[in-house]
Amino acid sequence: MHKRMGEAVARVARKVNDTVENKKDSLDLANCKLMTFPVGIYKAVRSVTEGIHRISLANNELKSITSRFVTTFSQLTELNLAGNYLHRLPEEITSLLHLRAIDLSRNRFRRFPEPLATAPALETIDLEENEIAEVPTDKLASMALLRSLNLRANPVGPEVRLLVRPLVPFDLLLSPEEPVPNA
């Protein structure tokens, strides 16, 4: 077990060093078995945080992301948090003025993460395979740049199914309705 943990830590360190040394605009920490975002990474990437535009933390074991994460990586345009155990986002997500796409699929959201509704540049939100039943349709309709909202495989209520163009100016992706079983 210690050997596997050591290998995982080394893999994260290699990926972080690669981003810093090559001044890459992305940080890929997908599939690293992370339970939290390692605090040491903030110091390691301090010199390049303004240049990081894409981060993938997909398929880890994250239960939350912190406001420090959001404020440190303030220039993000894409954030992939798919396949974790997230159920809410920090309010500071609204301070990501350049965030265009966020992938929150395969997480544990029970309600639409409302801070996203005020993220000014968001074009794509993927919430497939969560547990979302209610969606703040009035807030979504006011998101000027939103082009696509994926709510497939969520137990959304019937009122969401009534949202079709021109009521909402974006593509709303939903799973087909289950047929109602006969009594």
N, C-alpha and C positions, 0 to 999 in steps of 0.2 A: 504493500500500500504506500509506504513512504517513497519507494522508487517511482511509482506512478505520479504521486504528488510532485516530486522533484522534476519529473519530465514535464508535467503540466506548467510548473512555474518557469522552467527553462524555455518552453515554447512561447509563453507570454512575453518573457524578457526578449527573446529573439525578435518577435513581431514588433514590440515597442522600439527596440534598437533599430530595426530596419526602417521604421517610419521616421525616426529622428535622424539617423545618419543619412538617409537618402532624401530627407525633407519631403516625404510623400504627403499627399493631401488626404490620405485615408489611413485609418487604423482598423485592422481586422483582427478582432479578438473573438471571433465566432468559434464555437466548439472547444472552448478552453476550460469547461467545468467551473467557471467563475460563479461564486455565490454572492459576491459583492464586487464592485469595481475597485481594484487594488489601489489603495491610497498612494503607494509608491510611484504609480504611473504618473500622477499629477506632476511630481517633481521631474521625472524622467523626460516628459514631453513639454515641459515649461517653455523651452525655446522655440517650439514649433506649433503651439496650440492654435495660433491665429491662422496657420496655413492648413489645418485639418478641417476638411469639409465633409468627409464621410466617415462614419464609424459603424462597424458591425459588431454587435455583442450577441448575435443570434445563437440560439441553441446552447445557452448556458443554464445556470440555475439561479438567476437573479430574481430576487423578490422585490427589489426597489431600485430606482436610480435616485441619486441625491441632487439637491439643488446645486451643490458644488460641481457635480459633473456637468450640469447644464450651463452654469455660468463660466466654467473653465473652457468648454468647447463652444464658445459663443458664435462661431462662424459656420456651424454645421448647416449643410444643405440636405443631407440624407442621414437618417438614423435608423438602423435595423436592430430591433429588439425582439424579433420573432423567436418563439420557442423558449420562453422563460416562464417565470411564475409571477409576473407583474400583475397588479390589480389596480394600481393608480399611478399617476404621474405627478411630479412636483409642479406647483403653480408657475415656477420659473420657466417652464417650457415655453411660455408665451414670450419670453425674452429672446428666443431664438429667431431673430428677425429674418434670417435667410433660409430657414428650414422649409424645404419644398416637399420632401417625402419622408413619411415615417411608417415603418412596418412593425405593427404590434400583434401580428397574427400569432395564434397558438400560445396565448397567455391566459390570464385568469380574470380579465376585466368583466365585471357584472354590469357595469354601466359605462356609457360612452365617456371617455376621459375628457371632461369639459374644458380643461385648459387648452386643448387643441383647437377649440372653436375660436379662440382669439389669437392663435399663432398667425401672424399677418401674411406669410408667404406660402402657406401650405397648399399644395396642389393635389397630393395623393395621401390618403390614409388607408392603411390596410389593417383591419381588425378581424379578419377571418378567423374562425374557430376560437371564439371567446364565449362568454356567457351573457352577452348583452341583450337585454330585453327592451330597454327604453333608450330612445335616441332624442336629443334635444333638437328636433327638426327646425324650430324657429331660428336657433343659433346657427345651424348648418346652412340654412338658406341664405344667411347674411355673409357667409364666407365667400368673398368675391373671387378668389383665385382657385377655389377647390374644383378639381376636375373629376376626381374619382374617389369614391368611398366604398370599400369592400367590407360588407357585413355578412358574407356567406358563412353558413354554419354557426349562426347565432340565433337564439330564440326570440328574435325581434317581434314586437307586437304588430297587429294588423294595420295600425295607423302609419307605420313606416312603409308598408307595402303600397300605400296610396300616394307616396311621394314619387311622382313621375315628372318628366319634363312637361311643361315649362315651370312647374312649381319649384323644382330645384334645378339649378343650372349645371349640375355635375352628373356623372355616371354613378348610379347607385347599384351596386352588385349585391344581390340577395340569392339565397338558395331557393330552389323551387319550393312552393308550399307543400307541406305534407297533406295528403288527402285525409279528410276527417273520417275516422272509422265509423261504420254503422253501429248503432246501439243494439 
